[in-house]
Amino acid sequence: MLQDVYMMADRDDDDDSDIGIKLETRTKTKRPPLYKVMILNDDYTPMEFVVHVLERFFSLTHDQSVEIMLAVHKKGLAVVGVFSHEIAETKVALVMDLAARHQHPLQCTMEKE
């Protein structure tokens, strides 16, 4: 009976199935894609309304809002912010809803950055 007792180091076989190193693989979290929110120019929405929208939904100062509104007026569109998908989608919906309630044809869109 004493002959059956042996230590792992005394084993003669090459079976290493009991011995191993635990390797931890860390998954690298990928940043979510970002989306640009843009305001498009039209010939009917009052400039003051666009400034109000920029201040209200994008937390811009009055001067920043006027500058972006003028860029929209001159260039046809301007990026007003870059957000995660859910936030961009919400901001677009809020702008479009307010414009519709005030019967303005203001358009706000988003696209992947």
N, C-alpha and C positions, 0 to 999 in steps of 0.2 A: 503494500500500500504506500509506503514511503517512496517507492520508485516512481509513482505516478505524479508526484509533486515536482514541478519544474518552474523556472522563472521564464518570463517572456524573452529575456536576453539569451537564454539557453536553447531556444527553439532552433531547430536546424532547417526548417522549411523556409522558403522565400515568400511566403504569403504575408503581404503587408496590409491585408484588408482591415486589420484591427488598428493599424497605426495610420494617422493622417493629420493633416494640418487643415484647420478650418479657414477657408478663404471667404472673406466677406466682400461681396461686390456691392458697391454703392451705386444706386441708380441716380443718374444726374437728372435733376428736374429741369425740364425745358420751360423757358419763359413763354407765357401765352403770347400769341401774335397781337400786335397793336393795330388799331384802326384809326385812320384820319377822318375827322368829322369836318365836312366842308359846307359852306353856305354858298348858294348859287345866286347870281344876279337875275333880277327881273325888272321890268320897267314900271311896275305898279306898286310894289311894297314901299312904303315911306322909309326914308333913311333913318328916321328917329325910331321906328319900330325895330329895325335891324339892330340898332345900337342898344335898345332895351333888351332884346333877346340875348345879345352877347353878354351884357352885364348880368342878366338874370340867370341864365343857364350855364355860362362858362366862367363866371366869377372874374370877369375882366373889369379893369377900371374904365372910367368913361373915356379917357384919352386912348386907351388900347382899343376899345370898342369902335370909336370913331375911325381910328387908323385902319382897322380890319374892314369896317363897312366901306370905306373909300377904296380899299384894295378890291373888294368884291365888285363895287360899282365900276371901277376902271378895267379890271382884268377879267371879270366874268365869274370868278369864284375865288375863294380863299379858304385855307385850312384854318380852322378855329381851335383845334386841339387834337391831341392824339391820346387814345384811351384803349382800355381792354374792350373786348367785343361787347360785353353786357353794358358797360357804361356808355360806350359810343352809341349803341342801339337805343338806350334810354334817352340820351340827349337828343338824338335825331327825332324820336317820337315826341318828346316834349316840345321841341321847336315846331314841328309840323302841326301838332295839336293846337298850340297857341296861335299859329298863323291861320289855321282853318277857322278857329273861333272868332278871329278878328277879320275874317274874309280877305286875307292877303294870300297871294300865290307864292309866297316865299318857299323856296325848296332847300332842304338840308339833306345831305347824303353822307354815307360813310364808305370807305374802301380800305382794304387791307394795305398796311404800310409796306 
